[in-house]
Amino acid sequence: MKELIHKQLLSKVLDASTLSFGTRVRWFAICFVAGILCSFLGTALLWLPKGIKLFAVFYTLGNIAALASTCFLMGPVKQLKAMFDPKRLIATIVMLLCLILTLCAVFWWNKKGLAMLFCILQFLAMTWYSLSYIPFARDAVIKCFSSCLG
């Protein structure tokens, strides 16, 4: 009986459709706003002495929260499947790698410049990943940059 309850609970957690639409949207908004606030807070803390560590942590947490927010709309299993879909695979791997490398650069390697580079790459990878959900958005960006660069 106890095992059945655990399986049902796990099933509800993994399947966002068991949550009401209002609950899913509410938690999406909460996580997304928390992600934005963490990113802005990290940027504000960047100017403090030793602020690079706080920036890297808060910026990375902000990206993780923003990414996790979509789990409430899609469900974690659908989210993971979508993330590792062939059209998003490279962006997902680069994004996840940069999340980890940002923290490594700031805490273990003590390389501030490298941490900033990985934060910039996080932003670019997250943007490219997000654009993959909008039809023809990546094509439009490529076309725009191609025309700008000649």
DSSP file with accessible surface (Angstrom, degrees, kcal/mol):
  #  RESIDUE AA STRUCTURE BP1 BP2  ACC     N-H-->O    O-->H-N    N-H-->O    O-->H-N    TCO  KAPPA ALPHA  PHI   PSI    X-CA   Y-CA   Z-CA
    1    1 A M     >        0   0  177      0, 0.0     4,-2.0     0, 0.0     5,-0.1   0.000 360.0 360.0 360.0 -47.0    0.0    0.0    0.0
    2    2 A K  H  >  +     0   0  158      1,-0.2     4,-2.1     2,-0.2     5,-0.1   0.895 360.0  51.6 -63.5 -39.1    2.8    2.4    1.0
    3    3 A E  H  > S+     0   0  134      1,-0.2     4,-2.3     2,-0.2    -1,-0.2   0.897 107.4  52.9 -65.2 -38.6    4.7    1.6   -2.2
    4    4 A L  H  > S+     0   0   95      2,-0.2     4,-2.4     1,-0.2    -1,-0.2   0.916 108.1  50.4 -63.4 -41.3    1.6    2.3   -4.3
    5    5 A I  H  X S+     0   0   90     -4,-2.0     4,-2.5     1,-0.2    -1,-0.2   0.920 110.0  50.5 -63.4 -42.0    1.2    5.7   -2.7
    6    6 A H  H  X S+     0   0  112     -4,-2.1     4,-2.6     1,-0.2    -1,-0.2   0.905 110.8  49.0 -62.8 -42.3    4.8    6.5   -3.4
    7    7 A K  H  X S+     0   0  129     -4,-2.3     4,-2.4     2,-0.2    -1,-0.2   0.899 112.2  48.3 -64.6 -41.0    4.4    5.5   -7.1
    8    8 A Q  H  X S+     0   0  106     -4,-2.4     4,-2.2     2,-0.2    -2,-0.2   0.912 112.7  48.1 -65.7 -41.2    1.3    7.6   -7.4
    9    9 A L  H  X S+     0   0  105     -4,-2.5     4,-2.3     2,-0.2    -2,-0.2   0.934 112.4  48.5 -64.7 -45.2    3.0   10.6   -5.8
   10   10 A L  H  X S+     0   0  103     -4,-2.6     4,-2.5     1,-0.2     5,-0.2   0.912 109.9  53.0 -61.3 -41.1    6.0   10.2   -8.0
   11   11 A S  H  X S+     0   0   67     -4,-2.4     4,-1.3     1,-0.2    -1,-0.2   0.910 109.3  48.7 -61.1 -41.6    3.8    9.9  -11.1
   12   12 A K  H  < S+     0   0  126     -4,-2.2     6,-0.3     1,-0.2    -1,-0.2   0.896 112.1  48.8 -66.3 -38.9    2.0   13.2  -10.1
   13   13 A V  H  < S+     0   0   92     -4,-2.3    -2,-0.2     1,-0.2    -1,-0.2   0.915 114.1  45.3 -66.9 -41.8    5.3   15.0   -9.6
   14   14 A L  H  < S+     0   0   69     -4,-2.5    63,-0.9    -5,-0.2     2,-0.7   0.678 108.5  61.4 -77.5 -17.4    6.7   13.7  -13.0
   15   15 A D    ><  -     0   0   62     -4,-1.3     3,-1.9    -5,-0.2     4,-0.3  -0.876  62.9-169.2-116.0 103.1    3.5   14.5  -14.9
   16   16 A A  G >  S+     0   0    3     -2,-0.7     3,-1.7     1,-0.3    59,-0.2   0.739  79.9  75.7 -63.4 -20.5    2.7   18.2  -14.8
   17   17 A S  G 3  S+     0   0   74      1,-0.3    -1,-0.3    57,-0.2     4,-0.1   0.696  83.4  66.1 -68.4 -14.3   -0.7   17.5  -16.3
   18   18 A T  G <  S+     0   0   66     -3,-1.9     2,-0.3    -6,-0.3    -1,-0.3   0.683  90.6  78.1 -78.1 -16.8   -1.9   16.2  -12.9
   19   19 A L  S <  S-     0   0   63     -3,-1.7    -6,-0.0    -4,-0.3     0, 0.0  -0.657  97.9-101.9 -84.6 149.6   -1.5   19.8  -11.6
   20   20 A S     >  -     0   0   69     -2,-0.3     4,-2.6     1,-0.1     5,-0.2  -0.290  29.7-113.5 -66.5 157.2   -4.2   22.2  -12.4
   21   21 A F  H  > S+     0   0  143      1,-0.2     4,-2.6     2,-0.2     5,-0.2   0.916 117.9  52.3 -59.3 -42.0   -3.5   24.7  -15.2
   22   22 A G  H  > S+     0   0   36      1,-0.2     4,-2.6     2,-0.2    -1,-0.2   0.901 109.6  48.7 -61.6 -40.8   -3.5   27.6  -12.7
   23   23 A T  H  > S+     0   0   37      2,-0.2     4,-2.6     1,-0.2     5,-0.3   0.920 111.5  49.7 -66.2 -42.9   -1.1   25.8  -10.4
   24   24 A R  H  X S+     0   0   52     -4,-2.6     4,-2.2     1,-0.2    -2,-0.2   0.936 113.8  44.8 -62.1 -45.0    1.3   25.0  -13.3
   25   25 A V  H  X S+     0   0   56     -4,-2.6     4,-2.7    -5,-0.2    -2,-0.2   0.916 112.3  52.7 -66.8 -40.3    1.2   28.6  -14.5
   26   26 A R  H  X S+     0   0  141     -4,-2.6     4,-2.5    -5,-0.2    -2,-0.2   0.946 113.2  42.4 -60.7 -48.3    1.6   30.0  -11.0
   27   27 A W  H  X S+     0   0  116     -4,-2.6     4,-2.5     2,-0.2     5,-0.3   0.851 111.8  55.2 -71.2 -31.9    4.7   27.9  -10.3
   28   28 A F  H  X S+     0   0   55     -4,-2.2     4,-2.8    -5,-0.3     5,-0.2   0.963 111.2  45.0 -59.1 -49.9    6.1   28.6  -13.7
   29   29 A A  H  X S+     0   0   43     -4,-2.7     4,-2.9     2,-0.2     5,-0.3   0.910 112.4  51.3 -62.5 -42.4    5.9   32.3  -13.0
   30   30 A I  H  X S+     0   0   81     -4,-2.5     4,-2.5     1,-0.2    -1,-0.2   0.947 114.8  41.9 -61.3 -48.6    7.3   32.0   -9.5
   31   31 A C  H  X S+     0   0   25     -4,-2.5     4,-2.4     2,-0.2    -2,-0.2   0.913 115.8  49.7 -66.1 -40.8   10.4   30.0  -10.8
   32   32 A F  H  X S+     0   0   87     -4,-2.8     4,-2.3    -5,-0.3    -2,-0.2   0.938 113.4  44.9 -65.5 -45.8   10.8   32.2  -13.8
   33   33 A V  H  X S+     0   0   79     -4,-2.9     4,-3.0    -5,-0.2     5,-0.2   0.913 112.2  52.9 -65.0 -39.9   10.7   35.5  -11.8
   34   34 A A  H  X S+     0   0   41     -4,-2.5     4,-2.7    -5,-0.3    -1,-0.2   0.907 108.8  51.1 -60.7 -40.0   13.0   34.0   -9.1
   35   35 A G  H  X S+     0   0    1     -4,-2.4     4,-2.2     2,-0.2    -2,-0.2   0.923 111.3  46.3 -63.0 -43.9   15.4   33.1  -12.0
   36   36 A I  H  X S+     0   0   67     -4,-2.3     4,-2.7     2,-0.2     5,-0.2   0.931 112.8  50.1 -64.9 -43.7   15.3   36.7  -13.3
   37   37 A L  H  X S+     0   0  109     -4,-3.0     4,-3.0     1,-0.2     5,-0.2   0.909 109.9  50.5 -62.3 -41.8   15.8   38.1   -9.8
   38   38 A C  H  X S+     0   0   31     -4,-2.7     4,-2.8    -5,-0.2    -1,-0.2   0.918 111.1  49.1 -61.6 -42.7   18.7   35.9   -9.1
   39   39 A S  H  X S+     0   0   22     -4,-2.2     4,-2.1     2,-0.2    -2,-0.2   0.925 114.2  44.4 -63.9 -44.5   20.3   37.0  -12.4
   40   40 A F  H  X S+     0   0  141     -4,-2.7     4,-2.4     2,-0.2    -2,-0.2   0.907 113.4  51.0 -66.3 -41.2   19.8   40.7  -11.6
   41   41 A L  H  X S+     0   0   79     -4,-3.0     4,-2.4    -5,-0.2    -2,-0.2   0.927 109.6  50.7 -61.3 -44.0   21.0   40.2   -8.1
   42   42 A G  H  X S+     0   0    0     -4,-2.8     4,-0.9    -5,-0.2    -1,-0.2   0.916 109.7  50.3 -59.4 -41.7   24.1   38.5   -9.3
   43   43 A T  H >< S+     0   0   59     -4,-2.1     3,-0.5     1,-0.2     4,-0.4   0.912 111.0  48.7 -64.3 -40.8   24.8   41.3  -11.7
   44   44 A A  H >< S+     0   0   61     -4,-2.4     3,-0.9     1,-0.2    -1,-0.2   0.884 110.2  51.6 -65.7 -37.2   24.4   43.9   -8.9
   45   45 A L  H >< S+     0   0   34     -4,-2.4     3,-1.7     1,-0.2    -1,-0.2   0.655  88.7  83.0 -74.7 -14.4   26.7   42.0   -6.7
   46   46 A L  T << S+     0   0   36     -4,-0.9     5,-0.3    -3,-0.5    -1,-0.2   0.824  85.4  57.4 -58.6 -29.8   29.3   41.8   -9.4
   47   47 A W  T <  S+     0   0  200     -3,-0.9    -1,-0.3    -4,-0.4    -2,-0.1   0.509  88.6  92.9 -85.6  -4.7   30.5   45.3   -8.4
   48   48 A L  S X  S-     0   0   90     -3,-1.7     3,-2.3     1,-0.1     4,-0.2  -0.494  96.2 -83.4 -80.9 159.3   31.3   44.4   -4.8
   49   49 A P  T 3  S+     0   0  121      0, 0.0    -1,-0.1     0, 0.0    -2,-0.1  -0.435 121.6   5.7 -60.9 134.4   34.8   43.2   -3.7
   50   50 A K  T >> S+     0   0  167     -2,-0.1     3,-0.8     1,-0.1     4,-0.7   0.733  92.6 138.7  60.1  23.6   35.0   39.5   -4.5
   51   51 A G  H <>  +     0   0    2     -3,-2.3     4,-3.1    -5,-0.3     5,-0.2   0.664  48.4  80.3 -71.9 -15.5   31.6   39.9   -6.2
   52   52 A I  H 3> S+     0   0   15     -4,-0.2     4,-2.7     1,-0.2    -1,-0.2   0.888  91.9  50.4 -60.8 -37.3   32.5   37.7   -9.0
   53   53 A K  H <> S+     0   0   81     -3,-0.8     4,-2.3     2,-0.2    -1,-0.2   0.940 113.0  44.9 -66.2 -45.1   31.8   34.6   -6.9
   54   54 A L  H  X S+     0   0   74     -4,-0.7     4,-2.9     2,-0.2     5,-0.3   0.909 113.4  51.6 -64.3 -41.6   28.4   35.9   -5.9
   55   55 A F  H  X S+     0   0   14     -4,-3.1     4,-3.0     1,-0.2     5,-0.3   0.952 110.5  47.5 -58.5 -49.9   27.7   36.9   -9.5
   56   56 A A  H  X S+     0   0    0     -4,-2.7     4,-2.1    -5,-0.2     5,-0.2   0.912 115.4  45.4 -60.6 -42.9   28.6   33.5  -10.9
   57   57 A V  H  X S+     0   0   38     -4,-2.3     4,-2.9    -5,-0.2     5,-0.2   0.959 117.7  41.4 -67.1 -50.2   26.5   31.7   -8.3
   58   58 A F  H  X S+     0   0   55     -4,-2.9     4,-2.4     2,-0.2    -2,-0.2   0.887 115.3  50.4 -68.4 -37.6   23.4   33.9   -8.6
   59   59 A Y  H  X S+     0   0   28     -4,-3.0     4,-2.1    -5,-0.3    -1,-0.2   0.936 113.8  45.6 -65.1 -43.0   23.6   34.1  -12.3
   60   60 A T  H  X S+     0   0    3     -4,-2.1     4,-2.4    -5,-0.3    -2,-0.2   0.928 113.2  49.4 -65.7 -44.4   23.9   30.3  -12.6
   61   61 A L  H  X S+     0   0   85     -4,-2.9     4,-2.8     1,-0.2    -1,-0.2   0.887 108.8  54.8 -61.3 -37.5   21.1   29.8  -10.1
   62   62 A G  H  X S+     0   0    0     -4,-2.4     4,-2.5    -5,-0.2    -1,-0.2   0.923 109.2  46.2 -61.8 -43.3   19.0   32.2  -12.1
   63   63 A N  H  X S+     0   0   16     -4,-2.1     4,-2.4     2,-0.2    -2,-0.2   0.899 112.7  50.1 -67.1 -38.7   19.5   30.2  -15.2
   64   64 A I  H  X S+     0   0   79     -4,-2.4     4,-2.9     2,-0.2    -2,-0.2   0.930 111.9  47.9 -64.8 -43.6   18.7   27.0  -13.5
   65   65 A A  H  X S+     0   0   23     -4,-2.8     4,-1.8     2,-0.2    -2,-0.2   0.916 112.0  49.4 -63.7 -42.1   15.5   28.4  -12.0
   66   66 A A  H  X S+     0   0   18     -4,-2.5     4,-0.8     2,-0.2    -1,-0.2   0.916 113.7  46.2 -63.7 -40.9   14.4   29.8  -15.3
   67   67 A L  H >< S+     0   0   23     -4,-2.4     3,-0.8     1,-0.2     4,-0.4   0.916 112.1  50.9 -66.6 -41.6   15.1   26.4  -16.9
   68   68 A A  H >X S+     0   0   39     -4,-2.9     3,-1.4     1,-0.2     4,-0.6   0.790  95.8  72.3 -67.2 -25.8   13.2   24.6  -14.1
   69   69 A S  H >X S+     0   0    1     -4,-1.8     3,-1.3     1,-0.3     4,-0.6   0.874  90.8  57.4 -59.6 -35.5   10.2   26.9  -14.5
   70   70 A T  H <X S+     0   0   39     -4,-0.8     4,-2.7    -3,-0.8     3,-0.4   0.717  89.7  73.9 -70.7 -17.1    9.3   25.2  -17.7
   71   71 A C  H <> S+     0   0   33     -3,-1.4     4,-2.2    -4,-0.4    -1,-0.3   0.826  92.6  56.0 -61.6 -30.2    9.1   21.9  -15.9
   72   72 A F  H << S+     0   0   60     -3,-1.3    -1,-0.2    -4,-0.6    -2,-0.2   0.801 111.8  41.8 -73.4 -27.8    5.9   23.1  -14.4
   73   73 A L  H  < S+     0   0   65     -4,-0.6    -2,-0.2    -3,-0.4    -1,-0.2   0.893 133.5  18.8 -82.4 -41.5    4.4   23.8  -17.8
   74   74 A M  H  < S-     0   0   57     -4,-2.7     4,-0.3   -50,-0.1   -58,-0.2   0.714 106.6-112.7-100.0 -28.7    5.6   20.6  -19.5
   75   75 A G     X  -     0   0    1     -4,-2.2     4,-2.5    -5,-0.4     5,-0.2   0.083  32.0 -90.0  96.2 145.7    6.5   18.3  -16.7
   76   76 A P  H  > S+     0   0   36      0, 0.0     4,-2.5     0, 0.0     5,-0.2   0.873 124.3  49.7 -60.6 -39.6   10.0   17.2  -15.9
   77   77 A V  H  > S+     0   0   61    -63,-0.9     4,-2.5     2,-0.2     5,-0.2   0.952 114.1  44.2 -68.0 -46.0   10.0   14.1  -18.2
   78   78 A K  H  > S+     0   0  135    -64,-0.4     4,-2.6    -4,-0.3    -1,-0.2   0.888 112.7  54.2 -62.8 -38.4    8.7   16.0  -21.2
   79   79 A Q  H  X S+     0   0    3     -4,-2.5     4,-2.7     2,-0.2    -2,-0.2   0.940 109.7  46.0 -61.1 -48.3   11.2   18.8  -20.4
   80   80 A L  H  X S+     0   0   98     -4,-2.5     4,-1.9     2,-0.2    -2,-0.2   0.907 112.8  50.2 -63.0 -41.0   14.1   16.4  -20.4
   81   81 A K  H  < S+     0   0  151     -4,-2.5    -1,-0.2     1,-0.2    -2,-0.2   0.916 113.2  46.5 -62.6 -41.8   13.0   14.8  -23.6
   82   82 A A  H >< S+     0   0   16     -4,-2.6     3,-1.2     1,-0.2    -2,-0.2   0.888 109.6  54.3 -67.3 -38.8   12.6   18.2  -25.3
   83   83 A M  H 3< S+     0   0    9     -4,-2.7     9,-0.3     1,-0.3    -1,-0.2   0.875 112.7  42.4 -62.7 -37.9   16.0   19.3  -24.0
   84   84 A F  T 3< S+     0   0   95     -4,-1.9    -1,-0.3    -5,-0.2    -2,-0.2   0.232  82.5 127.2 -99.3  16.0   17.7   16.4  -25.5
   85   85 A D  S X> S-     0   0   63     -3,-1.2     3,-2.1     1,-0.1     4,-1.3  -0.422  76.4-110.0 -63.4 143.6   15.8   16.5  -28.8
   86   86 A P  T 34 S+     0   0  112      0, 0.0     4,-0.5     0, 0.0     3,-0.3   0.830 117.5  55.7 -51.5 -34.8   18.3   16.5  -31.7
   87   87 A K  T 34 S+     0   0  117      1,-0.2     4,-0.2     2,-0.1    -3,-0.1   0.701 119.8  31.8 -75.0 -13.7   17.5   20.1  -32.6
   88   88 A R  T <> S+     0   0   18     -3,-2.1     4,-2.8    -6,-0.2     5,-0.2   0.426  91.6  98.6-114.4  -4.4   18.3   21.3  -29.0
   89   89 A L  H  X S+     0   0   65     -4,-1.3     4,-2.7    -3,-0.3     5,-0.2   0.910  85.0  43.8 -56.8 -50.2   21.0   18.8  -28.1
   90   90 A I  H  > S+     0   0  134     -4,-0.5     4,-2.8     1,-0.2     5,-0.3   0.940 115.9  47.8 -64.3 -45.7   24.1   21.0  -28.7
   91   91 A A  H  > S+     0   0    6      1,-0.2     4,-2.6     2,-0.2    -1,-0.2   0.905 113.1  49.7 -61.4 -40.0   22.5   24.0  -27.1
   92   92 A T  H  X S+     0   0    0     -4,-2.8     4,-2.8    -9,-0.3     5,-0.3   0.938 112.5  45.9 -64.2 -47.3   21.5   21.9  -24.1
   93   93 A I  H  X S+     0   0   88     -4,-2.7     4,-2.7    -5,-0.2     5,-0.2   0.934 115.0  46.8 -63.9 -45.1   25.0   20.3  -23.7
   94   94 A V  H  X S+     0   0   60     -4,-2.8     4,-2.7    -5,-0.2    -1,-0.2   0.929 113.9  49.2 -62.2 -44.1   26.7   23.7  -24.0
   95   95 A M  H  X S+     0   0    2     -4,-2.6     4,-2.1    -5,-0.3    -2,-0.2   0.951 114.5  43.1 -61.3 -50.7   24.3   25.3  -21.6
   96   96 A L  H  X S+     0   0   58     -4,-2.8     4,-1.9     1,-0.2    -1,-0.2   0.903 114.5  51.1 -64.2 -40.0   24.7   22.6  -18.9
   97   97 A L  H  X S+     0   0   93     -4,-2.7     4,-3.2    -5,-0.3    -1,-0.2   0.919 110.1  49.3 -63.3 -42.4   28.5   22.5  -19.4
   98   98 A C  H  X S+     0   0    7     -4,-2.7     4,-2.3    -5,-0.2    -1,-0.2   0.851 106.1  56.8 -67.9 -33.5   28.7   26.2  -19.0
   99   99 A L  H  X S+     0   0   14     -4,-2.1     4,-1.3    -5,-0.2    -1,-0.2   0.951 114.7  38.9 -59.4 -45.9   26.6   26.1  -15.8
  100  100 A I  H  X S+     0   0  104     -4,-1.9     4,-2.3     1,-0.2    -2,-0.2   0.933 115.6  50.9 -70.5 -46.2   29.1   23.7  -14.3
  101  101 A L  H  X S+     0   0   42     -4,-3.2     4,-2.9     1,-0.2     5,-0.2   0.830 104.2  59.0 -66.0 -30.6   32.2   25.3  -15.7
  102  102 A T  H  X S+     0   0    0     -4,-2.3     4,-1.8    -5,-0.2    -1,-0.2   0.948 109.9  42.6 -60.1 -47.8   31.2   28.7  -14.4
  103  103 A L  H  X S+     0   0   52     -4,-1.3     4,-2.5     1,-0.2     5,-0.5   0.888 114.2  51.3 -68.5 -37.4   31.1   27.4  -10.9
  104  104 A C  H  X>S+     0   0   28     -4,-2.3     5,-2.5     1,-0.2     4,-1.9   0.927 109.1  51.5 -62.8 -44.0   34.4   25.5  -11.4
  105  105 A A  H  <5S+     0   0    0     -4,-2.9     6,-2.8     1,-0.2    -1,-0.2   0.876 116.9  38.4 -62.3 -37.5   36.1   28.6  -12.7
  106  106 A V  H  <5S+     0   0    4     -4,-1.8    -1,-0.2     4,-0.2    -2,-0.2   0.864 127.7  28.9 -86.0 -34.0   35.1   30.7   -9.8
  107  107 A F  H  <5S+     0   0   89     -4,-2.5    -3,-0.2    -5,-0.2    -2,-0.2   0.857 132.4  21.2 -97.2 -39.8   35.5   28.2   -6.9
  108  108 A W  T  <5S+     0   0  184     -4,-1.9    -3,-0.2    -5,-0.5    -4,-0.1   0.844 131.7  33.1 -99.8 -40.7   38.2   25.8   -7.9
  109  109 A W  S   <S-     0   0  118     -5,-2.5    -4,-0.2     2,-0.1    -3,-0.2   0.642  86.8-143.9 -92.2 -15.7   40.3   27.4  -10.5
  110  110 A N        +     0   0  106     -6,-0.4     2,-0.7     1,-0.2    -4,-0.2   0.880  47.5 146.0  51.5  46.5   39.9   31.0   -9.2
  111  111 A K     >  -     0   0  124     -6,-2.8     4,-2.2     1,-0.2    -1,-0.2  -0.873  26.6-177.8-115.1  97.2   39.8   32.4  -12.7
  112  112 A K  H  > S+     0   0  131     -2,-0.7     4,-2.3     1,-0.2     5,-0.2   0.901  82.6  51.3 -63.8 -43.5   37.5   35.4  -12.8
  113  113 A G  H  > S+     0   0   57      1,-0.2     4,-2.4     2,-0.2    -1,-0.2   0.899 110.3  49.3 -62.0 -39.9   37.9   36.1  -16.5
  114  114 A L  H  > S+     0   0   63      2,-0.2     4,-2.7     1,-0.2    -1,-0.2   0.898 108.5  53.5 -66.7 -38.6   37.0   32.5  -17.3
  115  115 A A  H  X S+     0   0    0     -4,-2.2     4,-2.1     1,-0.2    -2,-0.2   0.915 109.8  48.0 -61.5 -43.3   34.0   32.6  -15.0
  116  116 A M  H  X S+     0   0   62     -4,-2.3     4,-2.3     2,-0.2    -2,-0.2   0.914 110.3  51.9 -63.6 -42.4   32.8   35.7  -16.9
  117  117 A L  H  X S+     0   0   85     -4,-2.4     4,-2.6     1,-0.2    -2,-0.2   0.930 110.2  48.3 -59.1 -44.7   33.4   34.0  -20.2
  118  118 A F  H  X S+     0   0   26     -4,-2.7     4,-2.4     1,-0.2    -1,-0.2   0.853 109.2  53.4 -67.1 -32.7   31.3   31.0  -19.1
  119  119 A C  H  X S+     0   0    4     -4,-2.1     4,-2.3     2,-0.2    -1,-0.2   0.912 109.8  48.0 -66.1 -40.8   28.5   33.3  -17.9
  120  120 A I  H  X S+     0   0   91     -4,-2.3     4,-2.6     1,-0.2    -2,-0.2   0.928 112.5  48.6 -64.0 -42.6   28.4   34.9  -21.3
  121  121 A L  H  X S+     0   0   61     -4,-2.6     4,-2.9     1,-0.2     5,-0.2   0.867 108.0  55.4 -65.7 -35.2   28.4   31.5  -22.9
  122  122 A Q  H  X S+     0   0    1     -4,-2.4     4,-2.8     2,-0.2     5,-0.2   0.940 109.3  47.4 -57.3 -49.2   25.6   30.5  -20.6
  123  123 A F  H  X S+     0   0  114     -4,-2.3     4,-2.5     2,-0.2    -2,-0.2   0.937 114.3  45.6 -59.1 -47.9   23.6   33.4  -21.8
  124  124 A L  H  X S+     0   0   94     -4,-2.6     4,-2.7     2,-0.2    -2,-0.2   0.920 115.2  46.6 -64.1 -43.5   24.2   32.7  -25.4
  125  125 A A  H  X S+     0   0    9     -4,-2.9     4,-2.7     2,-0.2    -1,-0.2   0.906 113.1  49.3 -66.3 -40.7   23.5   28.9  -25.1
  126  126 A M  H  X S+     0   0   23     -4,-2.8     4,-2.7    -5,-0.2    -2,-0.2   0.897 112.2  49.0 -65.8 -38.9   20.3   29.6  -23.1
  127  127 A T  H  X S+     0   0   56     -4,-2.5     4,-2.5    -5,-0.2    -2,-0.2   0.943 112.9  46.2 -64.9 -46.7   19.2   32.1  -25.7
  128  128 A W  H  X S+     0   0   87     -4,-2.7     4,-0.9     1,-0.2    -2,-0.2   0.904 113.6  49.9 -63.2 -40.6   19.9   29.7  -28.6
  129  129 A Y  H >< S+     0   0    8     -4,-2.7     3,-0.8     1,-0.2     4,-0.3   0.938 111.9  47.7 -61.2 -47.7   18.1   26.9  -26.6
  130  130 A S  H >< S+     0   0   60     -4,-2.7     3,-1.6     1,-0.2     4,-0.3   0.878 105.8  58.4 -64.1 -38.0   15.1   29.2  -26.0
  131  131 A L  H >< S+     0   0   34     -4,-2.5     3,-1.5     1,-0.3     7,-0.4   0.772  91.1  71.7 -63.4 -23.8   14.9   30.3  -29.6
  132  132 A S  T << S+     0   0   13     -4,-0.9    -1,-0.3    -3,-0.8    -2,-0.2   0.708  92.1  57.6 -67.3 -16.7   14.5   26.6  -30.6
  133  133 A Y  T <  S+     0   0   86     -3,-1.6    -1,-0.3    -4,-0.3    -2,-0.2   0.582  93.8  76.0 -87.3 -10.9   11.0   26.7  -29.2
  134  134 A I  S X> S-     0   0   97     -3,-1.5     3,-2.1    -4,-0.3     4,-0.5  -0.904  94.2-112.4-104.1 120.6    9.9   29.5  -31.4
  135  135 A P  T 34 S-     0   0  104      0, 0.0    -2,-0.1     0, 0.0    -3,-0.1  -0.245  94.2  -6.3 -55.7 130.4    9.2   28.5  -35.0
  136  136 A F  T 3> S+     0   0  164     -4,-0.1     4,-2.1     1,-0.1     5,-0.2   0.472  96.8 121.2  65.8   7.2   11.8   29.9  -37.5
  137  137 A A  H <> S+     0   0   16     -3,-2.1     4,-2.3    -6,-0.4     5,-0.2   0.928  74.2  47.7 -67.2 -43.7   13.4   32.1  -34.7
  138  138 A R  H  X S+     0   0   46     -4,-0.5     4,-2.7    -7,-0.4     5,-0.2   0.916 111.6  51.1 -63.0 -41.8   16.9   30.5  -35.1
  139  139 A D  H  > S+     0   0  103      1,-0.2     4,-2.6     2,-0.2    -1,-0.2   0.909 109.9  50.1 -61.0 -41.1   16.6   30.9  -38.9
  140  140 A A  H  X S+     0   0   58     -4,-2.1     4,-2.6     2,-0.2    -1,-0.2   0.909 111.2  48.3 -64.7 -41.4   15.7   34.6  -38.5
  141  141 A V  H  X S+     0   0   43     -4,-2.3     4,-2.8     2,-0.2     5,-0.3   0.932 112.5  48.2 -65.3 -44.5   18.7   35.2  -36.1
  142  142 A I  H  X S+     0   0   86     -4,-2.7     4,-2.6     1,-0.2    -2,-0.2   0.931 113.2  48.1 -61.1 -44.0   21.1   33.5  -38.5
  143  143 A K  H  X S+     0   0  160     -4,-2.6     4,-2.4    -5,-0.2    -2,-0.2   0.907 111.4  50.6 -63.2 -41.4   19.7   35.5  -41.4
  144  144 A C  H  X S+     0   0   70     -4,-2.6     4,-2.0     2,-0.2    -2,-0.2   0.938 113.8  43.6 -62.8 -48.9   20.0   38.7  -39.4
  145  145 A F  H  X S+     0   0  127     -4,-2.8     4,-2.2     1,-0.2    -2,-0.2   0.879 112.3  54.0 -66.4 -36.3   23.6   38.1  -38.4
  146  146 A S  H  X S+     0   0   69     -4,-2.6     4,-0.7    -5,-0.3    -2,-0.2   0.918 110.6  45.6 -63.3 -42.0   24.5   36.9  -41.9
  147  147 A S  H  < S+     0   0   88     -4,-2.4     3,-0.2     1,-0.2    -1,-0.2   0.860 113.6  50.2 -71.0 -33.3   23.2   40.1  -43.4
  148  148 A C  H  < S+     0   0   97     -4,-2.0    -1,-0.2     1,-0.2    -2,-0.2   0.856 112.5  46.2 -70.3 -36.0   24.9   42.3  -40.8
  149  149 A L  H  <        0   0  149     -4,-2.2    -1,-0.2    -5,-0.2    -2,-0.2   0.501 360.0 360.0 -87.1  -5.6   28.3   40.5  -41.3
  150  150 A G     <        0   0   99     -4,-0.7    -3,-0.2    -3,-0.2    -2,-0.1   0.537 360.0 360.0  94.9 360.0   28.0   40.8  -45.1
